[in-house]
Amino acid sequence: MPMGRGKQGLARGERLQIMLSPGELAAVDDFRFKNRMPSRAAAVRELFRLGLAGTGFVNGERRKSADFGVLANSRNDGDGAG
């Protein structure tokens, strides 16, 4: 099997090393086991995916600035202040 290829044939040529506190590592492990993930690496990749999606990065696309209002309907509240 070529280096950087997982069971699903995905190329992962870059290695990222991070340091975690004991609490952060426990949170990753809790997420991993709760979601029945095969490895810490898989759990971290899923957490990255969820975090990036939550900040507007979905398939490299960014949300519009109008999507970041404090109130859900701040653009349409009719008072002209939104």
mmCIF file of the N, C-alpha and C atoms, coordinates in Angstrom:
data_MODEL
# 
_entry.id   MODEL 
# 
loop_
_atom_site.group_PDB 
_atom_site.id 
_atom_site.type_symbol 
_atom_site.label_atom_id 
_atom_site.label_alt_id 
_atom_site.label_comp_id 
_atom_site.label_asym_id 
_atom_site.label_entity_id 
_atom_site.label_seq_id 
_atom_site.pdbx_PDB_ins_code 
_atom_site.Cartn_x 
_atom_site.Cartn_y 
_atom_site.Cartn_z 
_atom_site.occupancy 
_atom_site.B_iso_or_equiv 
_atom_site.pdbx_formal_charge 
_atom_site.auth_seq_id 
_atom_site.auth_comp_id 
_atom_site.auth_asym_id 
_atom_site.auth_atom_id 
_atom_site.pdbx_PDB_model_num 
ATOM 1   N N  . MET A 1 1  ? 0.853   -1.189 0.000  1.00 0.00 ? 1  MET A N  1 
ATOM 2   C CA . MET A 1 1  ? 0.000   0.000  0.000  1.00 0.00 ? 1  MET A CA 1 
ATOM 3   C C  . MET A 1 1  ? 0.892   1.244  0.000  1.00 0.00 ? 1  MET A C  1 
ATOM 4   N N  . PRO A 1 2  ? 0.695   2.187  -0.936 1.00 0.00 ? 2  PRO A N  1 
ATOM 5   C CA . PRO A 1 2  ? 1.517   3.393  -0.990 1.00 0.00 ? 2  PRO A CA 1 
ATOM 6   C C  . PRO A 1 2  ? 1.369   4.232  0.270  1.00 0.00 ? 2  PRO A C  1 
ATOM 7   N N  . MET A 1 3  ? 2.446   4.901  0.633  1.00 0.00 ? 3  MET A N  1 
ATOM 8   C CA . MET A 1 3  ? 2.429   5.757  1.819  1.00 0.00 ? 3  MET A CA 1 
ATOM 9   C C  . MET A 1 3  ? 1.417   6.880  1.653  1.00 0.00 ? 3  MET A C  1 
ATOM 10  N N  . GLY A 1 4  ? 0.676   7.159  2.693  1.00 0.00 ? 4  GLY A N  1 
ATOM 11  C CA . GLY A 1 4  ? -0.307  8.231  2.643  1.00 0.00 ? 4  GLY A CA 1 
ATOM 12  C C  . GLY A 1 4  ? -1.670  7.794  2.151  1.00 0.00 ? 4  GLY A C  1 
ATOM 13  N N  . ARG A 1 5  ? -1.840  6.511  1.890  1.00 0.00 ? 5  ARG A N  1 
ATOM 14  C CA . ARG A 1 5  ? -3.130  6.005  1.424  1.00 0.00 ? 5  ARG A CA 1 
ATOM 15  C C  . ARG A 1 5  ? -3.768  5.188  2.526  1.00 0.00 ? 5  ARG A C  1 
ATOM 16  N N  . GLY A 1 6  ? -4.986  5.529  2.881  1.00 0.00 ? 6  GLY A N  1 
ATOM 17  C CA . GLY A 1 6  ? -5.724  4.798  3.895  1.00 0.00 ? 6  GLY A CA 1 
ATOM 18  C C  . GLY A 1 6  ? -6.513  3.662  3.289  1.00 0.00 ? 6  GLY A C  1 
ATOM 19  N N  . LYS A 1 7  ? -7.335  3.031  4.107  1.00 0.00 ? 7  LYS A N  1 
ATOM 20  C CA . LYS A 1 7  ? -8.151  1.903  3.650  1.00 0.00 ? 7  LYS A CA 1 
ATOM 21  C C  . LYS A 1 7  ? -9.105  2.318  2.542  1.00 0.00 ? 7  LYS A C  1 
ATOM 22  N N  . GLN A 1 8  ? -9.535  3.570  2.528  1.00 0.00 ? 8  GLN A N  1 
ATOM 23  C CA . GLN A 1 8  ? -10.505 4.040  1.544  1.00 0.00 ? 8  GLN A CA 1 
ATOM 24  C C  . GLN A 1 8  ? -9.819  4.654  0.330  1.00 0.00 ? 8  GLN A C  1 
ATOM 25  N N  . GLY A 1 9  ? -8.487  4.569  0.232  1.00 0.00 ? 9  GLY A N  1 
ATOM 26  C CA . GLY A 1 9  ? -7.775  5.092  -0.908 1.00 0.00 ? 9  GLY A CA 1 
ATOM 27  C C  . GLY A 1 9  ? -7.599  6.599  -0.890 1.00 0.00 ? 9  GLY A C  1 
ATOM 28  N N  . LEU A 1 10 ? -7.781  7.241  0.260  1.00 0.00 ? 10 LEU A N  1 
ATOM 29  C CA . LEU A 1 10 ? -7.640  8.685  0.358  1.00 0.00 ? 10 LEU A CA 1 
ATOM 30  C C  . LEU A 1 10 ? -6.179  9.049  0.572  1.00 0.00 ? 10 LEU A C  1 
ATOM 31  N N  . ALA A 1 11 ? -5.703  10.010 -0.183 1.00 0.00 ? 11 ALA A N  1 
ATOM 32  C CA . ALA A 1 11 ? -4.326  10.461 -0.028 1.00 0.00 ? 11 ALA A CA 1 
ATOM 33  C C  . ALA A 1 11 ? -4.247  11.433 1.142  1.00 0.00 ? 11 ALA A C  1 
ATOM 34  N N  . ARG A 1 12 ? -3.369  11.135 2.051  1.00 0.00 ? 12 ARG A N  1 
ATOM 35  C CA . ARG A 1 12 ? -3.133  12.028 3.190  1.00 0.00 ? 12 ARG A CA 1 
ATOM 36  C C  . ARG A 1 12 ? -1.629  12.228 3.285  1.00 0.00 ? 12 ARG A C  1 
ATOM 37  N N  . GLY A 1 13 ? -1.121  13.120 2.476  1.00 0.00 ? 13 GLY A N  1 
ATOM 38  C CA . GLY A 1 13 ? 0.316   13.321 2.393  1.00 0.00 ? 13 GLY A CA 1 
ATOM 39  C C  . GLY A 1 13 ? 0.908   14.225 3.455  1.00 0.00 ? 13 GLY A C  1 
ATOM 40  N N  . GLU A 1 14 ? 0.088   14.962 4.161  1.00 0.00 ? 14 GLU A N  1 
ATOM 41  C CA . GLU A 1 14 ? 0.600   15.896 5.165  1.00 0.00 ? 14 GLU A CA 1 
ATOM 42  C C  . GLU A 1 14 ? 0.300   15.387 6.567  1.00 0.00 ? 14 GLU A C  1 
ATOM 43  N N  . ARG A 1 15 ? 1.256   15.559 7.446  1.00 0.00 ? 15 ARG A N  1 
ATOM 44  C CA . ARG A 1 15 ? 1.094   15.182 8.843  1.00 0.00 ? 15 ARG A CA 1 
ATOM 45  C C  . ARG A 1 15 ? 1.008   16.465 9.661  1.00 0.00 ? 15 ARG A C  1 
ATOM 46  N N  . LEU A 1 16 ? 0.050   16.513 10.559 1.00 0.00 ? 16 LEU A N  1 
ATOM 47  C CA . LEU A 1 16 ? -0.148  17.663 11.430 1.00 0.00 ? 16 LEU A CA 1 
ATOM 48  C C  . LEU A 1 16 ? 0.024   17.194 12.867 1.00 0.00 ? 16 LEU A C  1 
ATOM 49  N N  . GLN A 1 17 ? 0.954   17.803 13.565 1.00 0.00 ? 17 GLN A N  1 
ATOM 50  C CA . GLN A 1 17 ? 1.186   17.434 14.958 1.00 0.00 ? 17 GLN A CA 1 
ATOM 51  C C  . GLN A 1 17 ? 0.646   18.548 15.845 1.00 0.00 ? 17 GLN A C  1 
ATOM 52  N N  . ILE A 1 18 ? -0.182  18.179 16.823 1.00 0.00 ? 18 ILE A N  1 
ATOM 53  C CA . ILE A 1 18 ? -0.719  19.163 17.753 1.00 0.00 ? 18 ILE A CA 1 
ATOM 54  C C  . ILE A 1 18 ? -0.521  18.662 19.178 1.00 0.00 ? 18 ILE A C  1 
ATOM 55  N N  . MET A 1 19 ? -0.460  19.589 20.088 1.00 0.00 ? 19 MET A N  1 
ATOM 56  C CA . MET A 1 19 ? -0.344  19.266 21.508 1.00 0.00 ? 19 MET A CA 1 
ATOM 57  C C  . MET A 1 19 ? -1.687  19.575 22.148 1.00 0.00 ? 19 MET A C  1 
ATOM 58  N N  . LEU A 1 20 ? -2.191  18.661 22.975 1.00 0.00 ? 20 LEU A N  1 
ATOM 59  C CA . LEU A 1 20 ? -3.471  18.822 23.652 1.00 0.00 ? 20 LEU A CA 1 
ATOM 60  C C  . LEU A 1 20 ? -3.289  18.688 25.151 1.00 0.00 ? 20 LEU A C  1 
ATOM 61  N N  . SER A 1 21 ? -4.099  19.404 25.872 1.00 0.00 ? 21 SER A N  1 
ATOM 62  C CA . SER A 1 21 ? -4.121  19.238 27.323 1.00 0.00 ? 21 SER A CA 1 
ATOM 63  C C  . SER A 1 21 ? -4.821  17.916 27.629 1.00 0.00 ? 21 SER A C  1 
ATOM 64  N N  . PRO A 1 22 ? -4.666  17.392 28.833 1.00 0.00 ? 22 PRO A N  1 
ATOM 65  C CA . PRO A 1 22 ? -5.382  16.164 29.184 1.00 0.00 ? 22 PRO A CA 1 
ATOM 66  C C  . PRO A 1 22 ? -6.896  16.288 28.997 1.00 0.00 ? 22 PRO A C  1 
ATOM 67  N N  . GLY A 1 23 ? -7.468  17.441 29.305 1.00 0.00 ? 23 GLY A N  1 
ATOM 68  C CA . GLY A 1 23 ? -8.906  17.659 29.132 1.00 0.00 ? 23 GLY A CA 1 
ATOM 69  C C  . GLY A 1 23 ? -9.325  17.667 27.676 1.00 0.00 ? 23 GLY A C  1 
ATOM 70  N N  . GLU A 1 24 ? -8.498  18.304 26.825 1.00 0.00 ? 24 GLU A N  1 
ATOM 71  C CA . GLU A 1 24 ? -8.794  18.325 25.389 1.00 0.00 ? 24 GLU A CA 1 
ATOM 72  C C  . GLU A 1 24 ? -8.714  16.923 24.799 1.00 0.00 ? 24 GLU A C  1 
ATOM 73  N N  . LEU A 1 25 ? -7.705  16.170 25.200 1.00 0.00 ? 25 LEU A N  1 
ATOM 74  C CA . LEU A 1 25 ? -7.576  14.802 24.703 1.00 0.00 ? 25 LEU A CA 1 
ATOM 75  C C  . LEU A 1 25 ? -8.749  13.941 25.158 1.00 0.00 ? 25 LEU A C  1 
ATOM 76  N N  . ALA A 1 26 ? -9.188  14.128 26.397 1.00 0.00 ? 26 ALA A N  1 
ATOM 77  C CA . ALA A 1 26 ? -10.353 13.389 26.895 1.00 0.00 ? 26 ALA A CA 1 
ATOM 78  C C  . ALA A 1 26 ? -11.595 13.738 26.083 1.00 0.00 ? 26 ALA A C  1 
ATOM 79  N N  . ALA A 1 27 ? -11.747 15.016 25.718 1.00 0.00 ? 27 ALA A N  1 
ATOM 80  C CA . ALA A 1 27 ? -12.904 15.431 24.916 1.00 0.00 ? 27 ALA A CA 1 
ATOM 81  C C  . ALA A 1 27 ? -12.862 14.784 23.536 1.00 0.00 ? 27 ALA A C  1 
ATOM 82  N N  . VAL A 1 28 ? -11.673 14.722 22.920 1.00 0.00 ? 28 VAL A N  1 
ATOM 83  C CA . VAL A 1 28 ? -11.537 14.067 21.615 1.00 0.00 ? 28 VAL A CA 1 
ATOM 84  C C  . VAL A 1 28 ? -11.877 12.582 21.740 1.00 0.00 ? 28 VAL A C  1 
ATOM 85  N N  . ASP A 1 29 ? -11.346 11.952 22.773 1.00 0.00 ? 29 ASP A N  1 
ATOM 86  C CA . ASP A 1 29 ? -11.622 10.524 22.971 1.00 0.00 ? 29 ASP A CA 1 
ATOM 87  C C  . ASP A 1 29 ? -13.094 10.270 23.253 1.00 0.00 ? 29 ASP A C  1 
ATOM 88  N N  . ASP A 1 30 ? -13.720 11.127 24.056 1.00 0.00 ? 30 ASP A N  1 
ATOM 89  C CA . ASP A 1 30 ? -15.156 10.979 24.324 1.00 0.00 ? 30 ASP A CA 1 
ATOM 90  C C  . ASP A 1 30 ? -15.952 11.084 23.027 1.00 0.00 ? 30 ASP A C  1 
ATOM 91  N N  . PHE A 1 31 ? -15.612 12.076 22.197 1.00 0.00 ? 31 PHE A N  1 
ATOM 92  C CA . PHE A 1 31 ? -16.271 12.241 20.899 1.00 0.00 ? 31 PHE A CA 1 
ATOM 93  C C  . PHE A 1 31 ? -16.056 10.998 20.046 1.00 0.00 ? 31 PHE A C  1 
ATOM 94  N N  . ARG A 1 32 ? -14.822 10.519 20.024 1.00 0.00 ? 32 ARG A N  1 
ATOM 95  C CA . ARG A 1 32 ? -14.488 9.344  19.219 1.00 0.00 ? 32 ARG A CA 1 
ATOM 96  C C  . ARG A 1 32 ? -15.318 8.137  19.626 1.00 0.00 ? 32 ARG A C  1 
ATOM 97  N N  . PHE A 1 33 ? -15.354 7.836  20.908 1.00 0.00 ? 33 PHE A N  1 
ATOM 98  C CA . PHE A 1 33 ? -16.052 6.638  21.350 1.00 0.00 ? 33 PHE A CA 1 
ATOM 99  C C  . PHE A 1 33 ? -17.566 6.780  21.253 1.00 0.00 ? 33 PHE A C  1 
ATOM 100 N N  . LYS A 1 34 ? -18.071 7.972  21.533 1.00 0.00 ? 34 LYS A N  1 
ATOM 101 C CA . LYS A 1 34 ? -19.512 8.203  21.424 1.00 0.00 ? 34 LYS A CA 1 
ATOM 102 C C  . LYS A 1 34 ? -19.984 8.003  19.987 1.00 0.00 ? 34 LYS A C  1 
ATOM 103 N N  . ASN A 1 35 ? -19.145 8.377  19.036 1.00 0.00 ? 35 ASN A N  1 
ATOM 104 C CA . ASN A 1 35 ? -19.491 8.282  17.623 1.00 0.00 ? 35 ASN A CA 1 
ATOM 105 C C  . ASN A 1 35 ? -18.893 7.052  16.938 1.00 0.00 ? 35 ASN A C  1 
ATOM 106 N N  . ARG A 1 36 ? -18.337 6.163  17.731 1.00 0.00 ? 36 ARG A N  1 
ATOM 107 C CA . ARG A 1 36 ? -17.772 4.890  17.235 1.00 0.00 ? 36 ARG A CA 1 
ATOM 108 C C  . ARG A 1 36 ? -16.807 5.102  16.075 1.00 0.00 ? 36 ARG A C  1 
ATOM 109 N N  . MET A 1 37 ? -15.881 6.021  16.273 1.00 0.00 ? 37 MET A N  1 
ATOM 110 C CA . MET A 1 37 ? -14.904 6.322  15.232 1.00 0.00 ? 37 MET A CA 1 
ATOM 111 C C  . MET A 1 37 ? -13.711 5.383  15.388 1.00 0.00 ? 37 MET A C  1 
ATOM 112 N N  . PRO A 1 38 ? -13.075 5.021  14.274 1.00 0.00 ? 38 PRO A N  1 
ATOM 113 C CA . PRO A 1 38 ? -12.009 4.021  14.323 1.00 0.00 ? 38 PRO A CA 1 
ATOM 114 C C  . PRO A 1 38 ? -10.695 4.484  14.949 1.00 0.00 ? 38 PRO A C  1 
ATOM 115 N N  . SER A 1 39 ? -10.455 5.799  14.994 1.00 0.00 ? 39 SER A N  1 
ATOM 116 C CA . SER A 1 39 ? -9.176  6.293  15.506 1.00 0.00 ? 39 SER A CA 1 
ATOM 117 C C  . SER A 1 39 ? -9.317  7.733  15.986 1.00 0.00 ? 39 SER A C  1 
ATOM 118 N N  . ARG A 1 40 ? -8.309  8.165  16.752 1.00 0.00 ? 40 ARG A N  1 
ATOM 119 C CA . ARG A 1 40 ? -8.263  9.576  17.150 1.00 0.00 ? 40 ARG A CA 1 
ATOM 120 C C  . ARG A 1 40 ? -8.140  10.463 15.922 1.00 0.00 ? 40 ARG A C  1 
ATOM 121 N N  . ALA A 1 41 ? -7.332  10.031 14.959 1.00 0.00 ? 41 ALA A N  1 
ATOM 122 C CA . ALA A 1 41 ? -7.148  10.833 13.739 1.00 0.00 ? 41 ALA A CA 1 
ATOM 123 C C  . ALA A 1 41 ? -8.476  11.042 13.028 1.00 0.00 ? 41 ALA A C  1 
ATOM 124 N N  . ALA A 1 42 ? -9.281  9.994  12.932 1.00 0.00 ? 42 ALA A N  1 
ATOM 125 C CA . ALA A 1 42 ? -10.591 10.115 12.288 1.00 0.00 ? 42 ALA A CA 1 
ATOM 126 C C  . ALA A 1 42 ? -11.483 11.073 13.073 1.00 0.00 ? 42 ALA A C  1 
ATOM 127 N N  . ALA A 1 43 ? -11.417 10.996 14.394 1.00 0.00 ? 43 ALA A N  1 
ATOM 128 C CA . ALA A 1 43 ? -12.219 11.891 15.228 1.00 0.00 ? 43 ALA A CA 1 
ATOM 129 C C  . ALA A 1 43 ? -11.787 13.338 15.043 1.00 0.00 ? 43 ALA A C  1 
ATOM 130 N N  . VAL A 1 44 ? -10.485 13.579 15.007 1.00 0.00 ? 44 VAL A N  1 
ATOM 131 C CA . VAL A 1 44 ? -9.981  14.945 14.827 1.00 0.00 ? 44 VAL A CA 1 
ATOM 132 C C  . VAL A 1 44 ? -10.369 15.471 13.449 1.00 0.00 ? 44 VAL A C  1 
ATOM 133 N N  . ARG A 1 45 ? -10.262 14.642 12.407 1.00 0.00 ? 45 ARG A N  1 
ATOM 134 C CA . ARG A 1 45 ? -10.686 15.088 11.071 1.00 0.00 ? 45 ARG A CA 1 
ATOM 135 C C  . ARG A 1 45 ? -12.166 15.444 11.056 1.00 0.00 ? 45 ARG A C  1 
ATOM 136 N N  . GLU A 1 46 ? -13.002 14.646 11.729 1.00 0.00 ? 46 GLU A N  1 
ATOM 137 C CA . GLU A 1 46 ? -14.440 14.946 11.775 1.00 0.00 ? 46 GLU A CA 1 
ATOM 138 C C  . GLU A 1 46 ? -14.704 16.224 12.562 1.00 0.00 ? 46 GLU A C  1 
ATOM 139 N N  . LEU A 1 47 ? -13.997 16.428 13.655 1.00 0.00 ? 47 LEU A N  1 
ATOM 140 C CA . LEU A 1 47 ? -14.152 17.667 14.419 1.00 0.00 ? 47 LEU A CA 1 
ATOM 141 C C  . LEU A 1 47 ? -13.712 18.874 13.601 1.00 0.00 ? 47 LEU A C  1 
ATOM 142 N N  . PHE A 1 48 ? -12.634 18.747 12.837 1.00 0.00 ? 48 PHE A N  1 
ATOM 143 C CA . PHE A 1 48 ? -12.221 19.826 11.931 1.00 0.00 ? 48 PHE A CA 1 
ATOM 144 C C  . PHE A 1 48 ? -13.305 20.103 10.907 1.00 0.00 ? 48 PHE A C  1 
ATOM 145 N N  . ARG A 1 49 ? -13.847 19.032 10.299 1.00 0.00 ? 49 ARG A N  1 
ATOM 146 C CA . ARG A 1 49 ? -14.894 19.209 9.291  1.00 0.00 ? 49 ARG A CA 1 
ATOM 147 C C  . ARG A 1 49 ? -16.093 19.933 9.883  1.00 0.00 ? 49 ARG A C  1 
ATOM 148 N N  . LEU A 1 50 ? -16.525 19.512 11.065 1.00 0.00 ? 50 LEU A N  1 
ATOM 149 C CA . LEU A 1 50 ? -17.670 20.154 11.724 1.00 0.00 ? 50 LEU A CA 1 
ATOM 150 C C  . LEU A 1 50 ? -17.366 21.607 12.069 1.00 0.00 ? 50 LEU A C  1 
ATOM 151 N N  . GLY A 1 51 ? -16.173 21.858 12.568 1.00 0.00 ? 51 GLY A N  1 
ATOM 152 C CA . GLY A 1 51 ? -15.788 23.224 12.918 1.00 0.00 ? 51 GLY A CA 1 
ATOM 153 C C  . GLY A 1 51 ? -15.708 24.133 11.705 1.00 0.00 ? 51 GLY A C  1 
ATOM 154 N N  . LEU A 1 52 ? -15.116 23.648 10.635 1.00 0.00 ? 52 LEU A N  1 
ATOM 155 C CA . LEU A 1 52 ? -15.031 24.458 9.417  1.00 0.00 ? 52 LEU A CA 1 
ATOM 156 C C  . LEU A 1 52 ? -16.405 24.709 8.828  1.00 0.00 ? 52 LEU A C  1 
ATOM 157 N N  . ALA A 1 53 ? -17.258 23.699 8.834  1.00 0.00 ? 53 ALA A N  1 
ATOM 158 C CA . ALA A 1 53 ? -18.618 23.891 8.332  1.00 0.00 ? 53 ALA A CA 1 
ATOM 159 C C  . ALA A 1 53 ? -19.368 24.905 9.184  1.00 0.00 ? 53 ALA A C  1 
ATOM 160 N N  . GLY A 1 54 ? -19.140 24.872 10.485 1.00 0.00 ? 54 GLY A N  1 
ATOM 161 C CA . GLY A 1 54 ? -19.813 25.802 11.388 1.00 0.00 ? 54 GLY A CA 1 
ATOM 162 C C  . GLY A 1 54 ? -19.363 27.242 11.234 1.00 0.00 ? 54 GLY A C  1 
ATOM 163 N N  . THR A 1 55 ? -18.170 27.440 10.670 1.00 0.00 ? 55 THR A N  1 
ATOM 164 C CA . THR A 1 55 ? -17.682 28.801 10.456 1.00 0.00 ? 55 THR A CA 1 
ATOM 165 C C  . THR A 1 55 ? -17.917 29.286 9.041  1.00 0.00 ? 55 THR A C  1 
ATOM 166 N N  . GLY A 1 56 ? -18.601 28.490 8.235  1.00 0.00 ? 56 GLY A N  1 
ATOM 167 C CA . GLY A 1 56 ? -18.927 28.918 6.885  1.00 0.00 ? 56 GLY A CA 1 
ATOM 168 C C  . GLY A 1 56 ? -18.083 28.285 5.806  1.00 0.00 ? 56 GLY A C  1 
ATOM 169 N N  . PHE A 1 57 ? -17.078 27.522 6.153  1.00 0.00 ? 57 PHE A N  1 
ATOM 170 C CA . PHE A 1 57 ? -16.267 26.844 5.150  1.00 0.00 ? 57 PHE A CA 1 
ATOM 171 C C  . PHE A 1 57 ? -16.908 25.497 4.848  1.00 0.00 ? 57 PHE A C  1 
ATOM 172 N N  . VAL A 1 58 ? -17.638 25.444 3.752  1.00 0.00 ? 58 VAL A N  1 
ATOM 173 C CA . VAL A 1 58 ? -18.239 24.195 3.305  1.00 0.00 ? 58 VAL A CA 1 
ATOM 174 C C  . VAL A 1 58 ? -17.782 24.003 1.876  1.00 0.00 ? 58 VAL A C  1 
ATOM 175 N N  . ASN A 1 59 ? -16.982 23.002 1.645  1.00 0.00 ? 59 ASN A N  1 
ATOM 176 C CA . ASN A 1 59 ? -16.418 22.757 0.314  1.00 0.00 ? 59 ASN A CA 1 
ATOM 177 C C  . ASN A 1 59 ? -15.710 23.999 -0.233 1.00 0.00 ? 59 ASN A C  1 
ATOM 178 N N  . GLY A 1 60 ? -15.023 24.720 0.650  1.00 0.00 ? 60 GLY A N  1 
ATOM 179 C CA . GLY A 1 60 ? -14.262 25.883 0.236  1.00 0.00 ? 60 GLY A CA 1 
ATOM 180 C C  . GLY A 1 60 ? -15.071 27.142 0.018  1.00 0.00 ? 60 GLY A C  1 
ATOM 181 N N  . GLU A 1 61 ? -16.372 27.081 0.243  1.00 0.00 ? 61 GLU A N  1 
ATOM 182 C CA . GLU A 1 61 ? -17.224 28.252 0.052  1.00 0.00 ? 61 GLU A CA 1 
ATOM 183 C C  . GLU A 1 61 ? -17.431 28.973 1.369  1.00 0.00 ? 61 GLU A C  1 
ATOM 184 N N  . ARG A 1 62 ? -17.564 30.282 1.307  1.00 0.00 ? 62 ARG A N  1 
ATOM 185 C CA . ARG A 1 62 ? -17.802 31.077 2.509  1.00 0.00 ? 62 ARG A CA 1 
ATOM 186 C C  . ARG A 1 62 ? -19.213 31.622 2.469  1.00 0.00 ? 62 ARG A C  1 
ATOM 187 N N  . ARG A 1 63 ? -19.787 31.801 3.652  1.00 0.00 ? 63 ARG A N  1 
ATOM 188 C CA . ARG A 1 63 ? -21.113 32.401 3.726  1.00 0.00 ? 63 ARG A CA 1 
ATOM 189 C C  . ARG A 1 63 ? -21.001 33.905 3.548  1.00 0.00 ? 63 ARG A C  1 
ATOM 190 N N  . LYS A 1 64 ? -22.132 34.534 3.215  1.00 0.00 ? 64 LYS A N  1 
ATOM 191 C CA . LYS A 1 64 ? -22.194 35.979 3.066  1.00 0.00 ? 64 LYS A CA 1 
ATOM 192 C C  . LYS A 1 64 ? -22.163 36.628 4.441  1.00 0.00 ? 64 LYS A C  1 
ATOM 193 N N  . SER A 1 65 ? -21.696 37.856 4.526  1.00 0.00 ? 65 SER A N  1 
ATOM 194 C CA . SER A 1 65 ? -21.630 38.541 5.812  1.00 0.00 ? 65 SER A CA 1 
ATOM 195 C C  . SER A 1 65 ? -23.014 38.729 6.418  1.00 0.00 ? 65 SER A C  1 
ATOM 196 N N  . ALA A 1 66 ? -24.038 38.821 5.581  1.00 0.00 ? 66 ALA A N  1 
ATOM 197 C CA . ALA A 1 66 ? -25.406 38.974 6.085  1.00 0.00 ? 66 ALA A CA 1 
ATOM 198 C C  . ALA A 1 66 ? -25.869 37.745 6.857  1.00 0.00 ? 66 ALA A C  1 
ATOM 199 N N  . ASP A 1 67 ? -25.215 36.607 6.675  1.00 0.00 ? 67 ASP A N  1 
ATOM 200 C CA . ASP A 1 67 ? -25.585 35.382 7.380  1.00 0.00 ? 67 ASP A CA 1 
ATOM 201 C C  . ASP A 1 67 ? -25.116 35.369 8.834  1.00 0.00 ? 67 ASP A C  1 
ATOM 202 N N  . PHE A 1 68 ? -24.380 36.387 9.262  1.00 0.00 ? 68 PHE A N  1 
ATOM 203 C CA . PHE A 1 68 ? -23.806 36.414 10.600 1.00 0.00 ? 68 PHE A CA 1 
ATOM 204 C C  . PHE A 1 68 ? -24.521 37.383 11.530 1.00 0.00 ? 68 PHE A C  1 
ATOM 205 N N  . GLY A 1 69 ? -25.815 37.606 11.332 1.00 0.00 ? 69 GLY A N  1 
ATOM 206 C CA . GLY A 1 69 ? -26.571 38.501 12.196 1.00 0.00 ? 69 GLY A CA 1 
ATOM 207 C C  . GLY A 1 69 ? -26.766 37.918 13.586 1.00 0.00 ? 69 GLY A C  1 
ATOM 208 N N  . VAL A 1 70 ? -26.954 38.778 14.556 1.00 0.00 ? 70 VAL A N  1 
ATOM 209 C CA . VAL A 1 70 ? -27.175 38.336 15.938 1.00 0.00 ? 70 VAL A CA 1 
ATOM 210 C C  . VAL A 1 70 ? -28.554 37.703 16.072 1.00 0.00 ? 70 VAL A C  1 
ATOM 211 N N  . LEU A 1 71 ? -29.540 38.310 15.437 1.00 0.00 ? 71 LEU A N  1 
ATOM 212 C CA . LEU A 1 71 ? -30.896 37.777 15.463 1.00 0.00 ? 71 LEU A CA 1 
ATOM 213 C C  . LEU A 1 71 ? -31.166 37.032 14.167 1.00 0.00 ? 71 LEU A C  1 
ATOM 214 N N  . ALA A 1 72 ? -31.928 35.964 14.258 1.00 0.00 ? 72 ALA A N  1 
ATOM 215 C CA . ALA A 1 72 ? -32.173 35.122 13.091 1.00 0.00 ? 72 ALA A CA 1 
ATOM 216 C C  . ALA A 1 72 ? -32.778 35.889 11.926 1.00 0.00 ? 72 ALA A C  1 
ATOM 217 N N  . ASN A 1 73 ? -33.682 36.846 12.208 1.00 0.00 ? 73 ASN A N  1 
ATOM 218 C CA . ASN A 1 73 ? -34.327 37.589 11.130 1.00 0.00 ? 73 ASN A CA 1 
ATOM 219 C C  . ASN A 1 73 ? -33.958 39.059 11.163 1.00 0.00 ? 73 ASN A C  1 
ATOM 220 N N  . SER A 1 74 ? -32.723 39.379 11.506 1.00 0.00 ? 74 SER A N  1 
ATOM 221 C CA . SER A 1 74 ? -32.322 40.774 11.671 1.00 0.00 ? 74 SER A CA 1 
ATOM 222 C C  . SER A 1 74 ? -32.420 41.573 10.380 1.00 0.00 ? 74 SER A C  1 
ATOM 223 N N  . ARG A 1 75 ? -32.321 40.921 9.209  1.00 0.00 ? 75 ARG A N  1 
ATOM 224 C CA . ARG A 1 75 ? -32.425 41.650 7.946  1.00 0.00 ? 75 ARG A CA 1 
ATOM 225 C C  . ARG A 1 75 ? -33.861 41.978 7.601  1.00 0.00 ? 75 ARG A C  1 
ATOM 226 N N  . ASN A 1 76 ? -34.807 41.282 8.204  1.00 0.00 ? 76 ASN A N  1 
ATOM 227 C CA . ASN A 1 76 ? -36.196 41.436 7.822  1.00 0.00 ? 76 ASN A CA 1 
ATOM 228 C C  . ASN A 1 76 ? -37.094 41.868 8.985  1.00 0.00 ? 76 ASN A C  1 
ATOM 229 N N  . ASP A 1 77 ? -36.532 42.599 9.956  1.00 0.00 ? 77 ASP A N  1 
ATOM 230 C CA . ASP A 1 77 ? -37.342 42.943 11.126 1.00 0.00 ? 77 ASP A CA 1 
ATOM 231 C C  . ASP A 1 77 ? -38.215 44.177 10.918 1.00 0.00 ? 77 ASP A C  1 
ATOM 232 N N  . GLY A 1 78 ? -38.011 44.890 9.788  1.00 0.00 ? 78 GLY A N  1 
ATOM 233 C CA . GLY A 1 78 ? -38.892 45.991 9.433  1.00 0.00 ? 78 GLY A CA 1 
ATOM 234 C C  . GLY A 1 78 ? -38.624 47.297 10.124 1.00 0.00 ? 78 GLY A C  1 
ATOM 235 N N  . ASP A 1 79 ? -37.649 47.385 11.045 1.00 0.00 ? 79 ASP A N  1 
ATOM 236 C CA . ASP A 1 79 ? -37.428 48.662 11.720 1.00 0.00 ? 79 ASP A CA 1 
ATOM 237 C C  . ASP A 1 79 ? -36.315 49.465 11.082 1.00 0.00 ? 79 ASP A C  1 
ATOM 238 N N  . GLY A 1 80 ? -35.692 48.926 10.027 1.00 0.00 ? 80 GLY A N  1 
ATOM 239 C CA . GLY A 1 80 ? -34.646 49.655 9.327  1.00 0.00 ? 80 GLY A CA 1 
ATOM 240 C C  . GLY A 1 80 ? -33.307 49.650 10.029 1.00 0.00 ? 80 GLY A C  1 
ATOM 241 N N  . ALA A 1 81 ? -33.216 49.034 11.220 1.00 0.00 ? 81 ALA A N  1 
ATOM 242 C CA . ALA A 1 81 ? -31.972 49.027 11.975 1.00 0.00 ? 81 ALA A CA 1 
ATOM 243 C C  . ALA A 1 81 ? -31.153 47.776 11.692 1.00 0.00 ? 81 ALA A C  1 
ATOM 244 N N  . GLY A 1 82 ? -31.701 46.774 11.011 1.00 0.00 ? 82 GLY A N  1 
ATOM 245 C CA . GLY A 1 82 ? -31.012 45.506 10.823 1.00 0.00 ? 82 GLY A CA 1 
ATOM 246 C C  . GLY A 1 82 ? -30.229 45.479 9.614  1.00 0.00 ? 82 GLY A C  1 
# 
